[in-house]
Amino acid sequence: MELGWNWDGTGVNWAVTGMNWDGLGGTGRDWDGLGHWGYWDRLGIKLGQTGRDWEGDTGDTGDTEHTQPLGTLLSLRLHKEPLLSLVPDRWFCATVVVTGEDVPKATFPCHRWVESGDMELREGTGTGTLGTLGTLGTLGGLGTLGTLGTVGTVGTLGTLRGLRTLRGHWGHWGHFGGVGDIEDSGDIGDIEDCVPSNVPNVPNIPSMSPNIRIRLRGLRSGSSWSSFDDVRAALEGPGTPISEYVVQHWQEDAFFGEQFLSGVNPVLLRRCPRLPPNFPLTAPMVVPSLGPDTSLEKEMEAGRVFLADYALLEGLPTNVIEGRPQFVAAPLCLLWLNPSGQLLPVAIQLSQHPGPSSPIFLPGSQGWALAKLWVRGSHFILHEMVTHLLHGHFLAEAFAVATQRLPAAHPVHQLLLPHLRFTFHINILARETLLNPGGIIDQATSIGREGTLALVARGVAALTMAELCVPEDIRERGVGDIPGYHYRDDATAIWEAIDSYVQAIVSLFYPGDAAVAEDEELQDWVGEIFRYGVLGNQGSGFPSRLGSRPELVRFLTMIIFCCSARHAAVNSGQYDYAAWMPNTPGSLQRPPPAAPEEATEELLVATMPGPAATGALLALLSVVSYEGGEPDLLLSAPALRALGRFRSRLAAVSERIRARNARLGLPYPYLDPAGVQESISI
């Protein structure tokens, strides 16, 4: 290993005092860099030529001295000769720290793999406004929310193949419009140049799933259930407190409505000031639900009527599981906030096209239970493929790729790195085990892989930045005053804490709006996210340039929130609400009923996904539904006070959430900062 210097000629002697390395060679084993397996305790680095120049004894850091006058260092070049053997020869360099007499130390952040060739690092302490931020770590004792995780783009691993840390050697992105690009998974090795070796608590999904206890005990494998008693025998039993609550209440209309507020997709519901033209519901039809003292028109004018619209699902390709065709609907579900504060469904239409074969189902009428099953099935598909997969994993990948292209010393890179550090890793696993042909999405969902890719493409076209920003999302959906909307309350508190924190960090490095507008690297970064993350869609509201500090703060806050808290809200409760399959079916095996009299109990059971599809889905959800911990990263002095205030605010949020949940029959724990990861790693 060589180090090369670029200095200003002041003649100050310097010493390299801290080479922080992660010595995993990409295969999970430590080695000494010379082709010998085992735990290394010596690492050779030569200044200006190859060979061994110093020896470290910690396994993590090493020291070397250089007596030649170097002056103030501006950049550092790492050079690594390739190892001429079949042994993997890669090192993950975190930072290089250089100290000297009577001058400040120089810190060169890297956070990338070094394999062979040259890598130039910019000094990260800096001067003026663009000094080093350092890595920000977790939310202190509250868990790991502090920074963001990944959502991922639909571009292929093949198109991301060129992702390299060497300047000028970045590859091309995949894109959402050509979703078929995901067909070729490509070579993941180059992406892993930006993946830390010590990824914590990220399960190997294929090897763990068979070990999950799925209670399909005593049942024949097959594509359907013989009776609801079979379903009950297979799925009832000890579970989580929330999954047990679901078993007891899943048929109740009040619980059906409550899941729009506190379930795993709490960002769909919208206020309905007027009925859409394709929903020919009449006022007399809802009198039994609303009562004689009011009317549908009055309730809509008062803002107490809401709509869940699944139009994005219309006409999607559908799947075949065990030789049987599967089905998906695009329902319209109308809900009413009654005087007691309960959100109740009052009408369901299972198609976007009204007519004789698309009846409107009403509470208490024949087919009501089956109509709610169809809504829950559609809710699952929209949640998993758009709210979770696209808005979480795929979009985070767009953020991660662009951020990795920033110099490691750039404050935005250092602010966002902890929130994006596991994005590539988990998205690679998803491509290999979920979205691969014949993978879990093909085994367990009504639209399969082909329908998923089509739906994600639609989701990208419909995506707006406003729906990812909590205050704007709440305002635009008109849900600011629904009682018991715990997601809204918790998300707002966390958003405000992140926003305040980001404002403090941005003010450290950008003294005014002009500094933001004139930062060319920042403009390239946001422009790349605009071009490849949302395909240059002006209607998305995503910026192509940033012209002020408030614009930068809003954009960074959105990224951090989406990669941490928002992902937790749509991920962590999956098993809780889906373990009882009738509440959240992943697939439906019969077409929607064309008339209420068709909707018998026998048809309801026959419509549910079979034992094999149920088992495949629950095996997955039981693994991915729980957030794990991440290690703290190093902190730099300029951000410590802001980070301390941030942690204090989150501690107060956590305390309030826990006190509230202690009073609830159905708690909402998913946005407690103590359990929210700072990046998406599952």
Secondary structure by P-SEA (a helix, b strand, c coil): cbbbbcccccbbbbbbcccccccccccccccccccccccccbbbbbccccccccccccccbbbbbbccccccccbbbbbbcccccccbbbbbbcbbbbbbccccbbbbbbcccccccbbbbcccccccccccccccccccccccccbbbbbcccccccccccccccccbbbbbbbccccccccccccccccccccccccccccccccccccccccccccccccccccaaaaaaaccccccaaaaaaaaccccaaaaaaaaccccccccbbbbcccccccccccccccccccccccaaaaaaaccbbbbbcccccccbbbbcccccccccbbbbbbbbcccccccccccccccccccccccccccccaaaaaaaaaaaaaaaaaacccccccccaaaaaaaaaaaacccccaaaaaccccccaaaaaaaaaaaccccccccccccccccaaaaaaaaaaaaaacccccccaaaaaaaacccccccaaaaaaaaaaaaaaaaaaaaaaaaccccaaaaaaaaaaaaaaaaaaacccccccccccccccccaaaaaaaaaaaaaaacaaaaaaccccccccccccccccccccccccccccccaaaaaaacccaaaaaaaaaaaacccbbbbbbbccccccaaaaaaaaaaaaaaaaaaaaaaaaaccccccccccccccccccc
